[in-house]
Amino acid sequence: MATVFERDGVWIAKWRDAAGRWRQKRTSCVTKSEARRFAEDLERKGERQREGLEPLPSNAPPMTFAALLDWWWEEYGQRLRGRDLRRFADKHLRAPMGNLTLREVSTSQIEGLLQRESRDLAPKSLNHIRGLFHRIFALAIKREKWVGPNPAASVERRKSPKRLPQYLRLEEVPRLLNALTPKWRPLFATAIFTGMRQGELLGLKKNCVDLQANTVEVSASYDAPTTKGGHADLLPIAQLLRPFLVDAMKRSPSDLVFPRPDGTMHSPELKLDHVLRRALGRAGIVTGYIHKCRRHHCGYEVKASTSECGRCPKCNMRLWAKAIPRHVRFHDMRHTTATLLLKEGVPLATVQRVLRHTDPRLTTEIYGHLDVEDMRAGLDRLRIATTSAPPQVPAGVQDSNKVIQLFSPNGAPVVRGGASSEKTSPVPSSNAKEDRALRKSGRQDSNLRPPGPEPGALPG
């Protein structure tokens, strides 16, 4: 147990360190109780170091976050399938926080970084930064590179808005395939008919295509031995897809089905989205057109819904139309496959096997989209009996717009109009003198007693 004693007017603290050895230290404490608290703190720190809750004292300089990032990339990061992961980590993690020590990379530092990046990045990208911090520190704790809490665990995730999905409709698929060049047409056709991902298509080999059995083995992604799901699957070849695959295998000079012209594999940096957007513009699958002046220094442009151009109102030069393609990505070919299959009435279990999902909810929630026409057709199936006849008024109840006949307290009928009636006139009695006497007696009674029911009368 930690103790203190005084020597030459200075309080000395005595405690056991992380190795269990007794140590002494001169303190600047003024009172004995203050020195005892200091010694107890030192002993608790040594106990935490023995239990692995705090790092042991070392003469080596503290580890920086840049060094930890290099260690993570060599051990784990380079095995991941993200194409731009290294560039993303260097730009958003190493550049702003690489010079900090691990103890300085706190929750407040990460939160401040995300707040600064929120001006230029979407919430989904901010969540990627937070998740990468969390993964790196979690692995560092597991490998004893860092002792302490994960600083990214307390950083809240940003809410990412869910936008409407984009996919090709059934009548747009042949228009797109016809607008593609013969170089890319088999690749996009295979993506639409099988739902394969970009890496699985570019890494597909000829020995995985069995034209006799009409099957395709999906077992690799680029040069990786496994797919994203980590398992191999067998997909059927549709009758309409077979000629596209035969043509691609004849054109290929190597064992790959969709290689470069020299037979090598395409790089993961290949931007098939750019190829798709140009083809969408040629196919007329657009949201509009931009009419621009052909004269270089004029700068006139206007957005229009058609491609028919006239002349520039500024310089009278001919305009040219630039298509604005619909925002459809190459990965949306996979969305197109699932949506078109579900729209054609294919069972959900079959669509799940085609997309190679382990959970059918993933197929319906992410890839099974219904457009407005599908929802309208579903709502039109409701057979609710409607009629244009006015509702029947129950017996004894009349419409408020009609004349209502009531009876006065003396038994004489009173006729009142509906909503358009403004006056209430009593029906004249056969004996006018009797009516006047009754009205006079009624006024006198009302002056003598307060309004309300008769004394002793039962309510109702």
Long-range contacts (C-beta under 8 A, 24 or more apart in sequence): 1-43, 2-36, 2-39, 2-40, 2-42, 2-43, 3-36, 3-39, 4-32, 4-35, 4-36, 4-39, 6-32, 11-35, 13-38, 13-39, 13-42, 14-39, 15-39, 15-40, 15-42, 15-43, 15-46, 16-43, 16-46, 17-46, 17-49, 18-46, 18-49, 18-50, 18-56, 18-57, 20-50, 52-144, 52-147, 53-147, 54-147, 54-148, 55-147, 55-148, 62-101, 62-102, 62-103, 63-101, 63-102, 63-145, 63-146, 64-98, 64-99, 64-100, 64-101, 64-102, 65-93, 65-94, 65-97, 65-98, 65-99, 65-100, 65-101, 65-102, 65-105, 66-94, 66-98, 66-99, 68-102, 68-136, 68-140, 68-145, 68-146, 69-93, 69-94, 69-98, 69-136, 71-140, 71-145, 72-136, 72-139, 72-140, 75-139, 75-143, 76-139, 81-199, 81-221, 81-224, 81-228, 83-268, 83-269, 88-128, 88-132, 89-132, 92-117, 92-129, 93-129, 93-132, 93-133, 102-140, 102-146, 103-148, 105-133, 105-151, 106-151, 107-151, 107-152, 107-154, 107-155, 109-151, 110-151, 110-152, 110-155, 111-155, 114-155, 114-158, 118-158, 122-160, 123-158, 123-159, 123-160, 123-161, 124-158, 124-160, 126-158, 127-157, 127-158, 127-160, 130-155, 130-157, 130-158, 165-332, 165-335, 165-369, 166-326, 166-327, 166-328, 166-329, 166-332, 166-335, 167-328, 167-332, 167-335, 167-336, 167-339, 167-369, 168-192, 168-285, 168-328, 168-332, 168-333, 168-336, 169-371, 170-340, 170-343, 172-283, 172-285, 173-336, 173-340, 175-283, 175-284, 175-285, 176-279, 176-280, 176-283, 176-285, 178-283, 179-279, 179-280, 179-282, 179-283, 180-275, 180-279, 182-247, 184-275, 184-279, 185-244, 186-244, 186-245, 186-247, 186-248, 186-258, 187-248, 187-258, 187-272, 188-276, 188-279, 188-333, 189-241, 189-244, 190-241, 190-244, 190-245, 190-248, 190-258, 191-330, 191-333, 191-334, 191-337, 192-333, 192-336, 192-337, 193-238, 193-240, 193-241, 193-337, 194-218, 194-235, 194-241, 194-337, 194-354, 195-333, 195-334, 195-337, 195-338, 195-354, 195-355, 195-356, 196-235, 196-334, 197-221, 197-227, 197-228, 197-331, 197-334, 198-270, 198-272, 198-330, 198-331, 199-224, 199-227, 199-228, 199-268, 200-227, 201-257, 201-258, 202-256, 202-258, 202-265, 202-266, 202-270, 203-256, 203-265, 204-256, 204-257, 204-258, 205-255, 205-256, 205-257, 206-249, 206-252, 206-255, 206-256, 206-257, 207-255, 209-237, 209-245, 209-249, 209-257, 211-237, 211-242, 211-245, 211-246, 214-242, 216-245, 218-356, 222-265, 222-268, 223-265, 227-356, 229-356, 229-358, 231-356, 233-356, 235-354, 272-330, 273-329, 273-330, 275-330, 276-328, 276-329, 276-330, 277-325, 277-328, 278-325, 280-323, 280-325, 280-326, 280-328, 281-323, 281-324, 281-325, 282-323, 284-323, 285-325, 285-326, 285-328, 286-323, 286-324, 286-325, 286-326, 287-324, 287-325, 287-326, 288-324, 289-321, 289-322, 289-323, 289-324, 290-321, 290-322, 290-324, 291-319, 291-320, 291-321, 291-322, 292-319, 292-320, 292-322, 293-317, 293-319, 294-318, 294-319, 294-320, 334-367, 335-367, 335-369, 337-367, 338-363, 338-367, 338-368, 338-369, 339-367, 339-368, 339-369, 339-370, 342-368, 342-370, 343-370, 343-374, 409-442, 410-438, 410-442
